[in-house]
């Protein structure tokens, strides 16, 4: 099949996640053919630095021979094994034990699924199962945040608080899922400093507990750092204070670490190391295998396991997937973790991540850039129409896509999310590659500014200069 036929067949047959029908039919896709490390090549042989890391996931970089050999050997040895009831396989057992070793506190139990969304859906079901086993059948309500993203399966998308993803053509759980304010200080009321904003958010949670009733709230779902909702690092003691409220009111704290786990911000898990909280449940995926195989995991505490596994001798957990604990995926995850440990990639993220944050801050001098935020290898540029008022461009303009298209022309892939450009590069990124990303993104923003002026979307040009 030649390049044009691939492009045509893609439009004719493959409905992609988040397909925008009109633009897809007109423009089609950027089709990738191969990759090595942080570099990807399209099927016209053009090279790009992938500053998105696939989709927050290619942590160790692509094209690693030892990963290919590990996967191939496991296929030869045992390509599949039934995971149900009393059947098991060695890679899944070894991985479960390794995750228990890496996870904080008493999180020693693991339930495998196929990705982040199914890990969150499993957590949702586990929360209700746990509360019912305790005889607390009224504890069904879930609290989450606006701007939070938790996946695209039914329960996960219901818990998600991103307005742009909650389209009217789909249905969602409405009666038992509640959303609090997004902890984005850049969008806080003008009269509040960061501590006052944090106090407001904590008070809001307390008011929601009082309104719904602690006896009816089962769990709080939260990303330690919000990902596709805008790479939002909450105020300094926000996560800790929310967690303390959960503990005081018998509400489970579910840390959605699908993005933040396995090195994205310099730690195996962000909850304990960065925010001093001990979740009851952690969901993870993405960096668990660095995208080499589809795998998700729901990690939970011994306390939860004790509650669900005792009491009724006939009780069983009637939930699971054909590919739970898939031996090939688990073997890939074990090798991935070994590489992260051996190459000291967590420390690399801490060191190079500080430089990445510092260099990206220089883009604040550009007229479209309202905010630069994030942590280490999880960063975002927010583009605005007016820096003083923080007014954004109309959503229909899709300013983030304008910028990402111009970045791609220069060989850089960044992720557009309406007025944002998000970056989550492989953990192998070095200082020279940081400079490349910042230089090319800056030029893309400059070019977009000129194009907006020329198209009449902005008034007369302002002098543009990189800091």
Protein Blocks (a to p, Z undefined) as FASTA:
>chain_A
ZZklmmmmmmmmmccehiafklmmmnopaddfbdehjbccdfkopacddfkgonopamno
ghiaklmmmmmmmmmmombdcfehjaccfklmmmmmmmmmmpgcjbfbdcddfbfklmmm
mmmmmmmmmmmmnopaklmbccddehiacbjbfklmmmpccfklmcfkbccdfklcccdd
dfbfklgcfkbcfklmmmmmmmmmmmmmmmnopklpfbdcddfbackloopaddfklmmm
mmmmmmmnopacdddfklmgghlnopablklmmnopacfbdcdefjlnnomagcdddddd
fklmmmmmgoiambccddddfkgoiaklmmmmmmmmmmmmmnommmmmmmmmmmmmmmmm
mmmmpmklmbdcdehjaccddddfblklopacdfklommlmmmmmmmmnopacddehjac
cddddfkbcfklmmmmmmmmmmmmmmmmmmmmmnopaccddddddZZ
